[in-house]
Amino acid sequence: MFCIPKAAVLHGKSVGFAAQKSRFRNAKAQLSLFKRIIFTKLKGFIENLP
């Protein structure tokens, strides 16, 4: 009797963790891209100083 609801709850939790992990991975990728853009622009700015 309790097996079916428990399985459904556990499945819901694993889906929630997977979504959370996916969001974290996406944020991490965007952060590295953001850092690359900033450092590239900063490097160009420093090279153009008189």
N, C-alpha and C positions, 0 to 999 in steps of 0.2 A: 504494500500500500504506500509506503513512504519512498520507495525507490524511484518512482517516476517523477514526483516533484523535486526530489533531491538532484536527480540527473539534470532536470531542466534548469535548476538554480546554478548548478556547477557549470553547465554549458553557457549560461548567461554571463557568469563571472569570467570564463575564459575568453569569451567574445569581447567583453569589456577590457580585459587586459591586453588583448591583441590590438584593439583600437588605440589604446593608450600608448602601446609600444610603437605603433605605426605613426602616431602623431609626434612622439618624441623623436623618431628617426627622421621625419620630415623637417622638424624644427632644427635638428642638428645639421642636416644638409643645407638648409637655408642659412644657418648661421655661418657655415664655412664659406658659402658663396658670398655672403655679405662681407665677411672678413677679407676675402680675395678682392672684392670691388674696392673696399676702403683702402687697402694697402696699395693697390694698383694706382688709384687716384692720388694717394699720398706720395707715392714714388714719383709720379709724373709732376706733381707740384714741386717737390724738392729739386728735381732735375731742372726745372724752369726758373729757379731762383737765380738772381744776378750774382 
